[in-house]
């Protein structure tokens, strides 16, 4: 799916989670810079997880994400849909919310 850019302030940064032998993710939350800010959970996957090491909570960032979705069948046989925001690039915006 097409690329989407999210600008905001890093609100939380999680630890790396090794989901399977071949898949790891690291989630973080960005508070958007809108009149009515939204808190969006975004994730880096696999080799991109370490990109978060250079950022800290309170940094103002611009995040490039891809919208991901997949179907799965739950234990009751019902088809469910799972969506995620998967980041592939993040940059500091030069504004730090802690400094005004």
ChimeraX attribute file (.defattr): number of C-alpha atoms within 10 A of each C-alpha:
attribute: neighborCount
match mode: 1-to-1
recipient: residues
	/A:1	8
	/A:2	7
	/A:3	11
	/A:4	12
	/A:5	12
	/A:6	18
	/A:7	19
	/A:8	25
	/A:9	25
	/A:10	23
	/A:11	18
	/A:12	15
	/A:13	19
	/A:14	12
	/A:15	12
	/A:16	17
	/A:17	14
	/A:18	13
	/A:19	10
	/A:20	8
	/A:21	6
	/A:22	7
	/A:23	11
	/A:24	17
	/A:25	21
	/A:26	21
	/A:27	20
	/A:28	19
	/A:29	19
	/A:30	26
	/A:31	21
	/A:32	20
	/A:33	13
	/A:34	9
	/A:35	6
	/A:36	7
	/A:37	11
	/A:38	13
	/A:39	15
	/A:40	16
	/A:41	16
	/A:42	21
	/A:43	24
	/A:44	23
	/A:45	19
	/A:46	16
	/A:47	10
	/A:48	15
	/A:49	19
	/A:50	14
	/A:51	15
	/A:52	18
	/A:53	8
	/A:54	8
	/A:55	15
	/A:56	13
	/A:57	16
	/A:58	18
	/A:59	21
	/A:60	25
	/A:61	22
	/A:62	20
	/A:63	21
	/A:64	17
	/A:65	22
	/A:66	17
	/A:67	14
	/A:68	12
	/A:69	11
	/A:70	9
	/A:71	10
	/A:72	11
	/A:73	10
	/A:74	10
	/A:75	7
	/A:76	6
	/A:77	8
	/A:78	8
	/A:79	10
	/A:80	10
	/A:81	10
	/A:82	9
	/A:83	10
	/A:84	14
	/A:85	18
	/A:86	21
	/A:87	23
	/A:88	16
	/A:89	13
	/A:90	18
	/A:91	15
	/A:92	16
	/A:93	14
	/A:94	10
	/A:95	14
	/A:96	15
	/A:97	13
	/A:98	10
	/A:99	7
	/A:100	5
